[in-house]
């Protein structure tokens, strides 16, 4: 196989599904983060936080309504930021960017580790993230993301960018 035929190989279905799941899931989380920020000062949010702080689990935390609201705000900021990064990386994964696949895998592991602690309701999100990341590492996906092979079957050097040239030497005095 030449490097041109490898480069032109179609994207495996697993990568397409994973990329679309990542982009769609990230867009949903971004929407929910923006919606949560808009609702942060509402009376409904105050009622939810009041009920939450009255529960036995939260009683030992000694949080006020305002400190709980700040905690929710920071959580929404972090969630929105991670979702924005994942959305961009998901687009790049669909374009065969190997570093994006690696970063998404690391982010997916971190997100799964944190959300699994959230209990049964968060386990759905954990499963969604794990499935999306695992699809990026199937045999077909690994072959598609692999560096191009030369005609001899060994990995050839990456050709330099055609527009790149070394900088000129400094002027001599």
N, CA and C of each residue as an Amber inpcrd file, in Angstrom:
protein
   519
   0.8320000  -1.1880000   0.0000000   0.0000000   0.0000000   0.0000000
   0.8700000   1.2410000   0.0000000   0.5230000   2.1830000  -0.7730000
   1.2550000   3.4340000  -0.7570000   0.6340000   4.3680000   0.2500000
   1.3910000   5.3830000   0.5960000   0.8760000   6.3270000   1.5890000
  -0.3300000   7.0810000   1.0530000  -0.4300000   7.2150000  -0.2920000
  -1.5950000   7.9170000  -0.8510000  -2.8530000   7.0920000  -0.6700000
  -2.7570000   5.7580000  -0.8390000  -3.9570000   4.9450000  -0.6760000
  -4.3630000   4.8650000   0.7870000  -3.3780000   4.8910000   1.7040000
  -3.7050000   4.9120000   3.1310000  -4.3680000   6.2400000   3.4770000
  -3.8370000   7.3320000   2.9550000  -4.3710000   8.6540000   3.2500000
  -5.8130000   8.7880000   2.7690000  -6.1120000   8.1510000   1.6210000
  -7.4400000   8.2800000   1.0390000  -8.4060000   7.2250000   1.5660000
  -7.9810000   6.3700000   2.4970000  -8.8640000   5.3220000   2.9940000
 -10.0690000   5.9460000   3.6910000 -11.2310000   5.3270000   3.5110000
 -12.4380000   5.9000000   4.1240000 -12.3930000   5.7790000   5.6460000
 -13.0700000   6.7180000   6.2910000 -13.1250000   6.7080000   7.7540000
 -13.9840000   5.5330000   8.2050000 -13.4920000   4.7440000   9.1600000
 -14.2930000   3.6180000   9.6680000 -15.5650000   4.1130000  10.3580000
 -16.5770000   3.2850000  10.2980000 -17.8740000   3.6240000  10.9070000
 -17.7340000   3.9090000  12.4020000 -16.8500000   3.1670000  13.0750000
 -16.6610000   3.3560000  14.5120000 -16.1740000   4.7640000  14.8320000
 -15.2560000   5.2610000  14.0030000 -14.7230000   6.6110000  14.2250000
 -15.8110000   7.6420000  13.9600000 -16.6090000   7.4230000  12.9310000
 -17.7010000   8.3520000  12.6270000 -18.6980000   8.3940000  13.7730000
 -19.0880000   7.2230000  14.2640000 -20.0460000   7.1640000  15.3730000
 -19.4620000   7.8370000  16.6160000 -18.2080000   7.5180000  16.9460000
 -17.5770000   8.1170000  18.1300000 -17.4700000   9.6230000  17.9800000
 -17.0220000  10.0950000  16.8250000 -16.8870000  11.5330000  16.6030000
 -18.2060000  12.2700000  16.7030000 -19.2440000  11.6910000  16.1010000
 -20.5690000  12.3270000  16.1560000 -21.1010000  12.3060000  17.5850000
 -20.8940000  11.1970000  18.3060000 -21.3200000  11.1310000  19.7090000
 -20.6030000  12.1870000  20.5430000 -19.3140000  12.3420000  20.3100000
 -18.5340000  13.3080000  21.0810000 -18.9990000  14.7250000  20.7810000
 -19.1790000  15.0390000  19.5070000 -19.6180000  16.3860000  19.1310000
 -21.0310000  16.6570000  19.6590000 -21.9440000  15.7060000  19.4700000
 -23.3270000  15.8990000  19.9300000 -23.4060000  15.9770000  21.4580000
 -22.7010000  15.0860000  22.1460000 -22.7130000  15.1130000  23.6070000
 -22.1050000  16.3890000  24.1550000 -21.0320000  16.8460000  23.5390000
 -20.3920000  18.0870000  23.9830000 -21.2900000  19.2870000  23.7380000
 -21.9560000  19.3060000  22.5900000 -22.8800000  20.4020000  22.3030000
 -24.0270000  20.4170000  23.3150000 -24.5270000  19.2410000  23.6940000
 -25.5940000  19.1600000  24.6910000 -25.1110000  19.6720000  26.0460000
 -23.9160000  19.2680000  26.4500000 -23.3780000  19.7360000  27.7370000
 -23.1680000  21.2490000  27.7060000 -22.6750000  21.7730000  26.5890000
 -22.5150000  23.2300000  26.4610000 -23.8540000  23.9380000  26.5980000
 -24.8750000  23.4160000  25.9170000 -26.2120000  24.0080000  26.0170000
 -26.7030000  23.9680000  27.4670000 -26.5390000  22.8270000  28.1210000
 -26.9940000  22.7070000  29.5050000 -26.2060000  23.6250000  30.4410000
 -24.9180000  23.8100000  30.1790000 -24.1190000  24.7100000  31.0130000
 -24.5890000  26.1570000  30.8450000 -24.8200000  26.5690000  29.5980000
 -25.3270000  27.9250000  29.3740000 -26.7120000  28.0950000  29.9920000
 -27.5590000  27.0970000  29.8450000 -28.8970000  27.1550000  30.4270000
 -28.8150000  27.2090000  31.9530000 -27.9210000  26.4230000  32.5270000
 -27.7450000  26.4370000  33.9870000 -27.2570000  27.7800000  34.4900000
 -26.3440000  28.4080000  33.7300000 -25.8560000  29.7400000  34.1180000
 -26.9950000  30.7600000  34.0840000 -27.8530000  30.6400000  33.0870000
 -28.9760000  31.5710000  32.9780000 -29.9730000  31.3780000  34.1230000
 -30.0810000  30.1600000  34.6250000 -31.0370000  29.8520000  35.6910000
 -30.4480000  29.9880000  37.0920000 -29.1890000  30.3240000  37.1900000
 -28.4920000  30.3090000  38.4710000 -29.1100000  31.2420000  39.5160000
 -29.6120000  32.3810000  39.1070000 -30.1860000  33.3360000  40.0520000
 -31.7040000  33.2150000  40.1800000 -32.2920000  32.2140000  39.5370000
 -33.7560000  32.0790000  39.5480000 -34.2550000  31.5570000  40.9000000
 -35.5270000  31.7580000  41.1350000 -36.1370000  31.2510000  42.3690000
 -36.2070000  29.7270000  42.3510000 -36.3360000  29.1420000  41.1660000
 -36.3500000  27.6790000  41.0760000 -35.0240000  27.0990000  41.5470000
 -33.9130000  27.7250000  41.1350000 -32.5920000  27.2620000  41.5600000
 -32.4280000  27.4460000  43.0630000 -32.9280000  28.5520000  43.5810000
 -32.8470000  28.7810000  45.0240000 -33.6210000  27.6970000  45.7650000
 -34.7940000  27.3270000  45.2660000 -35.5850000  26.2690000  45.9020000
 -34.8630000  24.9190000  45.8460000 -34.2660000  24.6230000  44.6950000
 -33.5370000  23.3590000  44.5510000 -32.3560000  23.3160000  45.5170000
 -31.6140000  24.4240000  45.5920000 -30.4640000  24.4700000  46.4960000
 -30.9050000  24.4040000  47.9540000 -31.9980000  25.0450000  48.2850000
 -32.5160000  24.9870000  49.6530000 -32.8760000  23.5580000  50.0320000
 -33.5790000  22.8570000  49.1300000 -33.9360000  21.4560000  49.3860000
 -32.6900000  20.5740000  49.4930000 -31.7150000  20.8350000  48.6220000
 -30.4860000  20.0480000  48.6340000 -29.7130000  20.2610000  49.9320000
 -29.6180000  21.5150000  50.3730000 -28.8790000  21.8140000  51.5980000
 -29.5890000  21.3000000  52.8450000 -30.8880000  21.0840000  52.7430000
 -31.6440000  20.5600000  53.8820000 -31.4850000  19.0460000  54.0140000
 -30.9560000  18.3670000  53.0000000 -30.8080000  16.9100000  53.0530000
 -29.6990000  16.5190000  54.0230000 -29.7410000  15.2580000  54.4700000
 -28.7510000  14.7610000  55.4180000 -27.3420000  14.7670000  54.8480000
 -27.2220000  14.4200000  53.5530000 -25.8940000  14.3420000  52.9420000
 -25.1990000  15.6980000  52.9160000 -25.9450000  16.7790000  52.6780000
 -25.3510000  18.1070000  52.5590000 -25.2760000  18.8370000  53.8970000
 -25.9200000  18.3250000  54.9260000 -25.9550000  19.0250000  56.2120000
 -24.5570000  19.1960000  56.8060000 -23.6990000  18.2330000  56.6290000
 -22.3540000  18.2970000  57.1960000 -21.4010000  19.2080000  56.4350000
 -21.8170000  19.7040000  55.2780000 -20.9280000  20.5500000  54.4730000
 -20.9210000  22.0110000  54.9170000 -21.9110000  22.4050000  55.7110000
 -22.0290000  23.7810000  56.2040000 -22.0160000  24.8130000  55.0720000
 -22.7840000  24.5590000  54.0340000 -22.8780000  25.4780000  52.8990000
 -24.0860000  26.3980000  53.0640000 -23.9240000  27.6120000  52.6010000
 -25.0630000  28.5280000  52.5210000 -25.6100000  28.4650000  51.1010000
 -26.7360000  29.1310000  50.9010000 -27.3150000  29.1780000  49.5460000
 -26.3260000  29.8280000  48.5850000 -25.7060000  30.9090000  49.0090000
 -24.7780000  31.6140000  48.1210000 -23.5120000  30.8000000  47.8350000
 -22.9780000  30.1050000  48.8390000 -21.7870000  29.2860000  48.5840000
 -22.1330000  28.0850000  47.6950000 -23.3230000  27.5310000  47.8630000
 -23.7630000  26.4390000  46.9900000 -23.9580000  26.9510000  45.5610000
 -24.4870000  28.1590000  45.4370000 -24.6640000  28.7610000  44.1060000
 -23.3020000  28.9880000  43.4440000 -22.3070000  29.4230000  44.1950000
 -20.9560000  29.6090000  43.6540000 -20.3540000  28.2730000  43.2250000
 -20.5770000  27.2380000  44.0280000 -20.0860000  25.9080000  43.6840000
 -20.7150000  25.4210000  42.3730000 -21.9950000  25.6440000  42.2140000
 -22.6830000  25.2770000  40.9630000 -22.1210000  26.0970000  39.8030000
 -21.8740000  27.3870000  40.0250000 -21.3190000  28.2470000  38.9790000
 -19.9630000  27.7150000  38.5120000 -19.0630000  27.3840000  39.4410000
 -17.7480000  26.8610000  39.0730000 -17.8690000  25.5220000  38.3490000
 -18.7760000  24.6860000  38.8130000 -18.9960000  23.4000000  38.1570000
 -19.4780000  23.5940000  36.7260000 -20.3790000  24.5500000  36.5190000
 -20.8660000  24.8310000  35.1650000 -19.7610000  25.3920000  34.2780000
 -18.9020000  26.2460000  34.8300000 -17.7680000  26.7770000  34.0640000
 -16.8360000  25.6570000  33.6180000 -16.4830000  24.7810000  34.5370000
 -15.5750000  23.6780000  34.2150000 -16.2290000  22.7350000  33.2080000
 -17.4940000  22.3930000  33.4310000 -18.2040000  21.5130000  32.5050000
 -18.2840000  22.1300000  31.1120000 -18.6120000  23.4000000  31.0520000
 -18.6970000  24.0820000  29.7630000 -17.3500000  24.1500000  29.0640000
 -16.3090000  24.4210000  29.8100000 -14.9660000  24.4750000  29.2260000
 -14.5250000  23.1240000  28.6840000 -14.7290000  22.0790000  29.4730000
 -14.3840000  20.7360000  29.0120000 -15.2180000  20.3290000  27.8030000
 -16.4870000  20.7010000  27.8090000 -17.3600000  20.3740000  26.6720000
 -16.9160000  21.1060000  25.4140000 -16.5100000  22.3570000  25.5500000
 -16.0440000  23.1160000  24.3780000 -14.7760000  22.4790000  23.8090000
 -13.8480000  22.0880000  24.6790000 -12.6210000  21.4420000  24.2240000
 -12.9550000  20.1020000  23.5600000 -13.8260000  19.3170000  24.1700000
 -14.1960000  18.0170000  23.6130000 -14.8970000  18.1740000  22.2660000
 -15.7200000  19.1880000  22.1230000 -16.3990000  19.4240000  20.8510000
 -15.3740000  19.6940000  19.7450000 -14.4180000  20.5480000  20.0180000
 -13.3850000  20.8680000  19.0280000 -12.5450000  19.6270000  18.7190000
 -12.1430000  18.8980000  19.7500000 -11.3530000  17.6890000  19.5320000
 -12.1470000  16.6410000  18.7590000 -13.4500000  16.5590000  19.0060000
 -14.2950000  15.6210000  18.2700000 -14.3080000  15.9230000  16.7790000
 -14.3440000  17.1910000  16.4410000 -14.2860000  17.5820000  15.0280000
 -12.9360000  17.1740000  14.4380000 -11.8620000  17.3960000  15.1850000
 -10.5380000  17.0410000  14.6740000 -10.3520000  15.5340000  14.5720000
 -10.9700000  14.7730000  15.4700000 -10.9100000  13.3110000  15.3780000
 -11.5640000  12.8590000  14.0770000 -12.6590000  13.4770000  13.7120000
 -13.3200000  13.1320000  12.4560000 -12.4450000  13.4690000  11.2510000
 -11.4640000  14.3390000  11.4560000 -10.5390000  14.7260000  10.3820000
  -9.2160000  13.9570000  10.4750000  -9.1730000  12.9110000  11.2990000
  -8.0390000  11.9940000  11.4150000  -6.8500000  12.5870000  12.1640000
  -7.1040000  13.3800000  13.1630000  -6.0300000  13.9900000  13.9380000
  -5.6870000  13.0840000  15.1170000  -4.5050000  12.4750000  15.0670000
  -4.0920000  11.5220000  16.1050000  -3.9540000  12.1470000  17.4880000
  -3.3200000  13.3290000  17.6260000  -3.2260000  13.9170000  18.9710000
  -4.6060000  14.2020000  19.5920000  -5.5730000  14.5560000  18.7710000
  -6.9230000  14.8060000  19.3000000  -7.5160000  13.5400000  19.8930000
  -7.2600000  12.4050000  19.2540000  -7.7590000  11.1280000  19.7800000
  -7.1250000  10.8400000  21.1350000  -5.8350000  11.1110000  21.2740000
  -5.1560000  10.8640000  22.5450000  -5.6800000  11.7810000  23.6530000
  -5.8540000  13.0630000  23.3420000  -6.3520000  14.0070000  24.3510000
  -7.7840000  13.6500000  24.7400000  -8.6070000  13.2830000  23.7580000
  -9.9860000  12.8800000  24.0680000 -10.0020000  11.6350000  24.9480000
  -9.0830000  10.7210000  24.7200000  -9.0150000   9.5210000  25.5450000
  -8.6720000   9.8870000  26.9890000  -7.6990000  10.7610000  27.1650000
  -7.3290000  11.1890000  28.5210000  -8.4890000  11.9350000  29.1830000
  -9.1100000  12.8580000  28.4350000 -10.2500000  13.5910000  28.9930000
 -11.4080000  12.6490000  29.3160000 -11.6550000  11.6870000  28.4390000
 -12.7340000  10.7240000  28.6710000 -12.4940000   9.9030000  29.9190000
 -11.2460000   9.4910000  30.1400000 -10.9220000   8.7450000  31.3550000
 -11.1500000   9.5730000  32.6060000 -10.7350000  10.8300000  32.5550000
 -10.9320000  11.7290000  33.6960000 -12.4190000  11.9700000  33.9550000
 -13.1550000  12.2530000  32.9020000 -14.5930000  12.5150000  33.0460000
 -15.3120000  11.2680000  33.5570000 -14.9620000  10.1000000  33.0170000
 -15.5940000   8.8580000  33.4740000 -15.2820000   8.5860000  34.9400000
 -14.0380000   8.8370000  35.3500000 -13.6580000   8.6010000  36.7430000
 -14.4240000   9.5090000  37.6970000 -14.6700000  10.7440000  37.2790000
 -15.3940000  11.6810000  38.1330000 -16.8940000  11.3870000  38.1290000
 -17.4640000  11.1370000  36.9500000 -18.9100000  10.9350000  36.8850000
 -19.3580000   9.6140000  37.4790000 -18.4760000   8.6070000  37.5090000
 -18.8740000   7.3330000  38.1050000 -19.1410000   7.5010000  39.6030000
 -18.5350000   8.5130000  40.2110000 -18.7690000   8.7910000  41.6300000
 -20.1130000   9.4710000  41.8640000 -20.7680000   9.9130000  40.8020000
 -22.0370000  10.6340000  40.9150000 -23.2480000   9.7640000  41.1690000
 -23.0710000   8.4590000  41.2020000 -24.1780000   7.5660000  41.4630000
 -24.8610000   7.0930000  40.1960000 -25.9500000   6.3560000  40.3540000
 -26.6220000   5.7200000  39.2090000 -27.0450000   6.6850000  38.0940000
 -27.4790000   7.8660000  38.4350000 -27.9070000   8.8090000  37.3950000
 -26.7240000   9.2300000  36.5250000 -25.5570000   9.3790000  37.1040000
 -24.3690000   9.7940000  36.3510000 -23.7180000   8.6290000  35.6120000
 -24.0930000   7.3990000  35.9420000 -23.4950000   6.2530000  35.2730000
 -23.8750000   6.2090000  33.7940000 -25.0000000   6.7810000  33.4440000
 -25.3830000   6.8520000  32.0250000 -24.3690000   7.7110000  31.2760000
 -24.0140000   8.8480000  31.8470000 -22.9920000   9.7090000  31.2400000
 -21.6540000   8.9850000  31.1750000 -21.3090000   8.2550000  32.2300000
 -20.0620000   7.5010000  32.2490000 -20.0400000   6.4810000  31.1140000
 -21.1290000   5.7530000  30.9380000 -21.2060000   4.7540000  29.8630000
 -21.0980000   5.4210000  28.4930000 -21.7430000   6.5430000  28.3130000
 -21.6990000   7.2870000  27.0520000 -20.2640000   7.6910000  26.7120000
 -19.5520000   8.2290000  27.6930000 -18.1720000   8.6610000  27.4860000
 -17.2760000   7.4540000  27.2000000 -17.4220000   6.3880000  27.9660000
 -16.5830000   5.2020000  27.7890000 -16.7980000   4.5780000  26.4110000
 -18.0520000   4.4430000  25.9930000 -18.3350000   3.8720000  24.6720000
 -17.7380000   4.7450000  23.5740000 -17.8900000   6.0570000  23.6860000
 -17.3400000   6.9630000  22.6730000 -15.8290000   6.8230000  22.5660000
 -15.1480000   6.7610000  23.6970000 -13.6890000   6.6480000  23.6840000
 -13.2570000   5.2740000  23.1810000 -13.9290000   4.2220000  23.6160000
 -13.5430000   2.8790000  23.1790000 -13.7040000   2.7080000  21.6740000
 -14.7110000   3.3510000  21.0990000 -14.8870000   3.2640000  19.6460000
 -13.6970000   3.8570000  18.8950000 -13.0040000   4.8040000  19.5100000
 -11.8260000   5.3930000  18.8680000 -10.6120000   4.4680000  18.8970000
 -10.7130000   3.3600000  19.6350000  -9.5800000   2.4540000  19.7830000
  -9.8820000   1.0520000  19.2650000 -10.9260000   0.8870000  18.4550000
 -11.1850000  -0.4120000  17.8420000 -10.0820000  -0.7050000  16.8310000
 -10.0230000  -1.9280000  16.3600000  -8.9780000  -2.3220000  15.4040000
  -9.0400000  -1.4680000  14.1390000 -10.2390000  -1.2680000  13.6020000
 -10.3890000  -0.4560000  12.3840000  -9.9850000   0.9940000  12.6370000
 -10.3310000   1.5270000  13.8030000  -9.9800000   2.9130000  14.1230000
  -8.4680000   3.0590000  14.2920000  -7.8430000   2.1020000  14.9830000
  -6.3860000   2.1620000  15.1510000  -5.6760000   2.1230000  13.8040000
  -6.1750000   1.2700000  12.9010000  -5.5590000   1.1810000  11.5710000
  -5.7320000   2.4970000  10.8050000  -6.8870000   3.1330000  10.9510000
  -7.1450000   4.3740000  10.2190000  -6.2870000   5.5210000  10.7580000
  -6.0800000   5.5400000  12.0670000  -5.2790000   6.6000000  12.6860000
  -3.7820000   6.3310000  12.5860000  -3.3930000   5.1150000  12.2130000
  -1.9680000   4.7680000  12.1540000  -1.2490000   5.6610000  11.1580000
   0.0340000   5.9590000  11.4280000   0.8040000   6.7580000  10.4660000
   0.8820000   6.0370000   9.1240000   0.9970000   6.7740000   8.0390000
   1.0670000   6.1400000   6.7180000   2.2840000   5.2300000   6.6010000
   2.1270000   4.1470000   5.8610000   3.2030000   3.1870000   5.6350000
   3.8020000   3.4360000   4.2590000   5.1100000   3.2000000   4.1320000
   5.7490000   3.3470000   2.8250000   5.4860000   2.0910000   1.9980000
   5.9290000   2.0800000   0.7610000   5.6990000   0.9480000  -0.1340000
   6.3660000  -0.3180000   0.3900000   7.4360000  -0.2120000   1.1780000
   8.1250000  -1.3790000   1.7170000   7.4410000  -1.9270000   2.9650000
   6.4240000  -1.2330000   3.4410000   5.6920000  -1.6950000   4.6190000
   6.2070000  -1.1290000   5.9100000   7.2690000  -0.3380000   5.8460000
   7.7810000   0.2890000   7.0630000   7.2900000   1.7190000   7.1160000
   7.2690000   2.2230000   8.2980000   6.8030000   3.5950000   8.4640000
   7.8670000   4.5420000   7.9180000   7.4720000   5.3540000   6.9780000
   8.4120000   6.2830000   6.3660000   8.4600000   7.5840000   7.1300000
   9.4950000   8.3840000   6.8490000   9.5710000   9.6820000   7.5190000
   8.4540000  10.5880000   7.0340000   8.0210000  11.4410000   7.9060000
   6.9840000  12.3950000   7.5470000   7.6050000  13.4610000   6.6730000
   7.0590000  13.6710000   5.4580000   7.6470000  14.6850000   4.5890000
   7.4420000  16.0720000   5.1820000   8.4440000  16.9440000   5.0240000
   8.2740000  18.2950000   5.5670000   7.1970000  19.0450000   4.8040000
   6.6510000  20.0210000   5.4670000   5.6390000  20.8630000   4.8450000
   6.2640000  21.5610000   3.6460000   5.5590000  21.5550000   2.5000000
   6.1120000  22.1160000   1.2650000   6.4120000  23.6060000   1.4120000
   5.6920000  24.3220000   2.2490000   5.8850000  25.7560000   2.3910000
   6.9010000  26.1260000   3.4510000   7.5040000  25.1320000   4.0990000
   8.4160000  25.4100000   5.2050000   9.8450000  25.5270000   4.6990000
  10.5660000  26.4450000   5.2210000  11.9920000  26.5870000   4.9280000
  12.6680000  27.0370000   6.2190000  13.9310000  26.6530000   6.4130000
  14.6040000  27.0770000   7.6460000  14.7700000  28.5910000   7.6630000
  14.8420000  29.1600000   8.8500000  15.0010000  30.6200000   8.9340000
  16.3730000  31.0280000   8.3820000  16.4670000  32.2310000   7.8900000
  17.7670000  32.6820000   7.3650000  18.7600000  32.8550000   8.5080000
  20.0540000  32.7130000   8.2030000  21.0590000  32.8650000   9.2600000
  21.0930000  34.3180000   9.7300000  21.5370000  34.5230000  10.9550000
  21.6080000  35.9020000  11.4570000  22.6570000  36.6850000  10.6790000
  22.4780000  37.9930000  10.5790000  23.4470000  38.8030000   9.8250000
  24.8130000  38.7710000  10.5230000  25.8620000  38.7530000   9.7090000
  27.2310000  38.7490000  10.2160000  27.7210000  40.1730000  10.3390000
  28.3740000  40.5110000  11.4210000  28.9010000  41.8830000  11.6290000
  30.3450000  41.9470000  11.3330000
